[in-house]
Amino acid sequence: MSHPFFSFNRQWRGKCFVCNQDYPEYNTGKLLCEHCKGTYQTHPFFTEVSSKLHHYFATVLPETDVKKDLLLQNFSDTFLRKESGRKKWGKDVLKKSFPSLTPLPCGQPALVKMDKLADFSGFKQVWTLDASPYIWSGTYKDLRSLAILSKAIEHNIRHLALWTAGNAGYSLAKMVHRHNATVSDKSQRKTVYCLVGDFAPPEIVVTLRSLQYRVAPISTGKGAILSREHMYNVVASMAGDNISQEGYWQVTDGWDGIGTFMYSLLAQQAFYFLKSELEQSAELKSANIYIVLPLGTGNCLLGFIKAMNRVGEGRAKIISAMPYEDNMMSFLKEKTGEAINGRTKMRRNEPEAEKLTGFYSPLSPCLYTLWQKSNPAKDGYDFSDFGQVEFVSVDRSEQIEAAARILGYSEFLVASEPSALVSFGALKTLAEKVGDNLGNSVALVVNSGFGLMGIKEQEFFTKSIFAFR
Ligand SMILES: [Zn+2]
């Protein structure tokens, strides 16, 4: 059974992240670019499923134009606010691209200067783009969920399915739960199906179920991944035969496409705002900006890369922070060995965040391409090349050190879960790499927030940083 798909409205187009091929329309059924699939399918990571790559992976992402003027506004929701000026409703940015934008609020990120982190790391200034004030999951996934729900309303999609046991599912479930309570017409209600691995912590499954999520734990065995066809068949068996007529969209983090678009808007705005802050200092007017963000599934990372290609003026370099060994870039291992940052790393006995350790991301081909370009083992590799993304592996001790710095502050509380702290943990290694140019450099750390955690992750806060609080 082939899963149903739909096209976004005409003002949207698709663009392949790997080869930049344009597609005149963005269709949720055709997400793998025909033109470049040969470039990575011979790699061992992809060969296992190479005949059906399009069932697993995506490289084509949706795009539409948003005016720069809109992103420079002072907002009261969804996007950033400035210190002064009349506030606009943040979703004014999105009105044209999302004709059926949900009226639900989203919460608001903040751009915060963190002086003590500058002292700690050696950067001239350190800023945090803090996503923890988003109201649904307390993470930047809320921005993605807002876009998914709005598109689902526009195209009358009633069934949303995803493979997750983390914040992507939690965020969408909470927002859809609220949406369902606000519409009187039953046909406008949505159902969210969450497929989780049998490793998913029971407390998270219970939370998702409490939001009237349809949760199906699937025993896939370690390392297995689920294709879009598999997922559809599981969901169809739960939903009944009407699913194809009632609209279906698979929005596993990375399949949605639209998350990357939303993150790119936020990234552009953060760059504009930070730039205007730096212009107030003669010394830092043209400073280099290092943007550190968690690897996750790559959805946010790709959004920031797209944004900086567009507005970064060649002075913003993207740094992807990932937990040492416990990350989805399994194809990196053969190249990096044990000492990824040039020294021995401290690994946890067990990963505390299962959501970080699965190696499957629909965006793997895109991440693989980025990795190939930035491979430190390559001749002629140059850290000061601002067009290249840097991958920094962060170990347990760095994460704990960062936790103490972030969570020990009383002046401003940034809520940051273990997976988010990885970005802060990368600061010191990054400062070493920047070396002599530190005096002309600032760092912007993206804090993904503090969302749904299993017991093992919660232990990080009761044990790991016990000494500091
Ligand atoms: Zn392509």
Boltz pocket constraint, residues with backbone or C-beta under 6 A from the ligand:
constraints:
  - pocket:
      binder: B
      contacts: [[A, 16], [A, 17], [A, 18], [A, 19], [A, 20], [A, 21], [A, 33], [A, 34], [A, 35], [A, 36], [A, 37], [A, 59]]
      max_distance: 6.0
